[in-house]
Amino acid sequence: MTKFPTKISAARRNAEALLSRGKTQESSIKLEQEREHDAMVEKMARLRALRLAKEAADREPPQRGSHDRAPNRVAQVKNRAKD
C-alpha cells in the first residue's frame, strides 16, 4: 500500500508541473500581447500627430516664398529661349 500514495503524488507533481508551464506560457503570451498593443497605441498616436500637423499646415495660407518665385524663373527661361 505504500506504492499507491507515491503514484498519486507523482501524478500530482506531473499535473502541477504541466499547470505551472501552462501558466508561464499564458503569462508570456499576455505580456507579448500587451507589448504589441502598446506599440500599436504609440504608432497610432504618432500617426495622428503627423496627420494633425499636416492638416494644420494645409489650413494655413501659403506664405510668400519659393512658390511666388517659380513662375518668374519660368518666365526668365522662356525669355532666354526667345532671344
C-alpha positions in Angstrom: 0.0 0.0 0.0 2.9 2.3 0.2 3.2 2.5 -3.6 -0.3 3.8 -4.0 0.4 7.2 -2.4 3.7 7.6 -4.3 1.8 7.1 -7.6 -0.7 9.8 -6.6 2.0 12.2 -5.5 4.0 11.6 -8.8 0.8 12.2 -10.8 0.1 15.3 -8.8 3.7 16.5 -9.3 3.3 16.0 -13.1 0.0 17.7 -13.2 1.3 20.7 -11.2 4.3 20.9 -13.5 2.1 21.0 -16.5 -0.1 23.6 -14.9 2.9 25.7 -13.9 4.2 25.5 -17.5 0.8 26.5 -18.9 0.6 29.4 -16.5 4.1 30.6 -17.5 3.2 30.3 -21.2 0.0 32.1 -20.7 1.7 35.0 -18.8 4.3 35.3 -21.5 1.7 35.4 -24.2 -0.3 38.1 -22.3 2.9 40.1 -21.9 3.7 39.9 -25.6 0.1 40.9 -26.5 0.4 43.9 -24.1 3.7 44.9 -25.7 2.1 44.7 -29.2 -0.9 46.7 -28.0 1.4 49.4 -26.5 3.4 49.6 -29.7 0.2 49.9 -31.8 -1.1 52.7 -29.5 2.2 54.6 -29.8 2.2 54.2 -33.6 -1.4 55.5 -33.8 -0.5 58.5 -31.6 2.5 59.3 -33.8 0.5 59.0 -37.0 -2.4 61.1 -35.5 0.1 63.8 -34.6 1.6 63.8 -38.1 -1.9 64.0 -39.6 -3.0 66.8 -37.4 0.2 68.7 -38.2 -0.3 68.2 -41.9 -3.9 69.4 -41.7 -2.9 72.5 -39.7 -0.2 73.2 -42.3 -2.8 72.8 -45.1 -5.2 75.2 -43.4 -2.6 78.0 -43.3 -2.5 80.4 -46.3 0.6 79.8 -48.5 3.4 82.1 -47.5 5.3 84.3 -49.9 8.4 82.4 -50.9 9.6 79.9 -53.4 6.1 79.4 -54.9 6.0 83.0 -56.0 9.4 82.9 -57.5 8.9 79.8 -59.6 6.7 81.5 -62.3 9.2 84.3 -62.6 12.0 81.8 -63.1 10.0 80.0 -65.8 9.4 83.4 -67.5 13.1 84.1 -67.4 13.9 80.8 -69.1 11.2 81.4 -71.7 12.6 84.9 -72.4 16.1 83.5 -72.9 14.8 80.9 -75.4 13.2 83.7 -77.4 16.5 85.7 -77.6 
